[in-house]
Amino acid sequence: MRYLIISDIHGNWEALQAVLADAGSYDQALCCGDLVGYCADPNEVVCWVRDNVKAVVRGNHDRACAGLEDLEWFNPVARAAASWTGSALTPENLVYLRSLPRGPITLDSFQILHGSPLDEDEYVASSAAAGQAAQYLEKDVAFFGHTHQQGGYLCHRNGVRRVMPPDFEKTRRVIQVEREVPYLINPGSVGQPRDGDPRAAYAIYDPEARTVEFRRTQYDILSAQSKIRDAGLPEALAERLQFGN
Ligand code: ZN
């Protein structure tokens, strides 16, 4: 079985299309949340996810854009994007976003979640946070999102190690998953990477081969940026795409 694992698409249709073209064949797609918020094609992205993704957990932006969250907690740029997205979404897509489950979801041999196993809004962005989060996993392998940073953590009993994404000049990096060691793996963000690499990020997981392939692909950033500007969304959201921060 080959799983396409995507996360944090954030309404970036150009990036999602590039990921799908780059991924080649896979058996099932799974999503770790944040379908919308920030970029200007929320309906296109949600319609594609509804039709094509086997399991989805909700992200904090999905809740906010669907009116399930008090926007007071968001910074002004994220708040403006959430308001714009909420009014742009079709009624059907709003209903769909409101129906998304809170993670983790357990599939056969692994889990998917947005932030951390106990708190969907918590950022697992350090070895210490990963070591704590790993105690609450029900399977050895879990995919998460929310930080927009590709890679993850391998949580040995005697210490947590980083799992690194591909170098900037490479498009992929394959890791072999050890048995009976908890892994927290972030496929990276499709639509708004924040790890200094502006290319769209995703992962391919093969549980039988015990491999995770981290991938990066170029996409039409200029088109995504001009849609953000045409929509009247904050300029910062367009600018950051070209830097991947
Ligand atoms: Zn996100």
Residues whose N, C-alpha, C, O or C-beta is under 5 A from the ligand:
A	BS01	ZN	D8 D34 H146
